[in-house]
Amino acid sequence: MTTLTARLHREPRTWLSNPATIIIAAMMTGMTFSASGAAPTPLYHLYQEPFGATSATLTVIFAAYVLSLLLALLMTGALSDHVGRRPTVLGALMLGAAGALRFGALF
């Protein structure tokens, strides 16, 4: 019983509540999401010629990209209300990193 009580009453991690740490982590997370969210857009024009895509095809691809982002935002908003902000952001960062690695492996 004493070990359970000792585990429940641990010392808080003070470095996580440091305002500078929170600001730096928030800035890095925001930059990561911004960079990875907008990364494919300028590449569509570069890939148009090698893949033989028309302007209409690029429009459909971009529309699908925008709709998937919208759906992801709506779903993760509800998910973060249910499980919390930190697990949702960490999961999104991991999925973003996995997607970037996969995208980099393809090209």
Rosetta blueprint (number, residue, H / E / L):
1 M L
2 T H
3 T H
4 L H
5 T H
6 A H
7 R H
8 L H
9 H L
10 R L
11 E L
12 P L
13 R L
14 T H
15 W H
16 L H
17 S H
18 N L
19 P H
20 A H
21 T H
22 I H
23 I H
24 I H
25 A H
26 A H
27 M H
28 M H
29 T H
30 G H
31 M H
32 T H
33 F H
34 S H
35 A H
36 S H
37 G H
38 A H
39 A L
40 P L
41 T L
42 P L
43 L H
44 Y H
45 H H
46 L H
47 Y H
48 Q H
49 E H
50 P H
51 F H
52 G L
53 A L
54 T L
55 S H
56 A H
57 T H
58 L H
59 T H
60 V H
61 I H
62 F H
63 A H
64 A H
65 Y H
66 V H
67 L H
68 S H
69 L H
70 L H
71 L H
72 A H
73 L H
74 L H
75 M H
76 T H
77 G H
78 A H
79 L H
80 S H
81 D H
82 H H
83 V H
84 G L
85 R H
86 R H
87 P H
88 T H
89 V H
90 L H
91 G H
92 A H
93 L H
94 M H
95 L H
96 G H
97 A H
98 A H
99 G H
100 A H
101 L H
102 R H
103 F H
104 G H
105 A H
106 L H
107 F L
